[in-house]
Amino acid sequence: MKPNTLFLRLEGPLQSWGDHQSEFVIRRTAEAPTKSGVAGIICAAKGLTREQSPRLLEKISRLAMAVRIDRPGVRWWDFHIVGGGKQMRKASGGIRKDAIISLREYLCNASFLVVLQGDNDLIEDFEIALRKPRWQLYLGRKSCVPSSPILDGQADLFETLEDALRSKPLRWTEEFGNGNKPQRLGCIIEWRATPQEPQMPQDAEIWYDTPVSFKPPAHAPRVVIRKSINVGKGGVPVEILKATRIPERQRTSHADYANSKYKKVREKRLDLDRRLCVFCKSPATTVQHVTYRRAGGEEELQDLRSLCRLCHDAVTMVEYGLSLGIDRINPEDEQWREMILAKRDEIIRFRSIQMRRRLLGREEEGF
Ligand SMILES: [Zn+2]
């Protein structure tokens, strides 16, 4: 049997997957590659202009698509000014004096595995085109350059989109380490009615991103479902994991701590903050990580802040409530001030109640 499944790796410093609402001043990105964005990549690989593409778009829409979110990335805004202070020609022939301002949103440092599945001849045709693209391929916008080849391995034969998503090992990343631990990854999978499942699932979503035409832009709906799958040990064959294994980073053991680099950085940070809490200026008793990017022994001075116990607990509680990722709260940052103050009050109130109870209990016991 000929392959029916194509794998694309969409990874780079920036990507932006505009949806049908993104033609105006504020251009947002979807959380993951859209079908029209992926169709754009294939059209570029085949060297088709927007006007030439409708017939191919019809074929692409027949393929089913799924996305595995290996790394969701961080949302990032670009405040974009065109023609500030310059006199620009307008289409009508006049002169435009004011600048055009637009806000463009990007996903920073994201990585997606995209699977296309369907007609064998079409898959073969697209694989050939992507191996030797006619035009430059980009991740949603021309300024978004991919950091690895878009074609991820050879086309293959799979029964379902999910099987295909499971078959690819996880790449090494800062967050996941060497792929030893299985990871649960979010997936966005196109849903189609089958004899086994004729009814659309309750939690299905409608995405208006199936391209009908690029000029003028027109999109048809498709049904997608969200699912998380296990990848890593148990999720993919062990041989693949061995091949991609990278030595684990040395962890600082407790015994090593006294002379460790971390202890030195921690002491330096306390000195820098004059051994005072950066939030309330009480004596500092601890340091707080404002980022975990280098946590585990590689910390740098700017990763830490000195705090008193009360402010430390308050900041930790605020962080807990927000379920933050790798970057934590910087207690010196104005935006957290009110939240930290509120949590401090909460802790003080709670502790004084506890203290009163303890004292009252002692009285009752005859102390
Ligand atoms: Zn404090």
Residues whose N, C-alpha, C, O or C-beta is under 5 A from the ligand:
A	BS01	ZN	C277 F279 C280 K281 S282 C308 C311
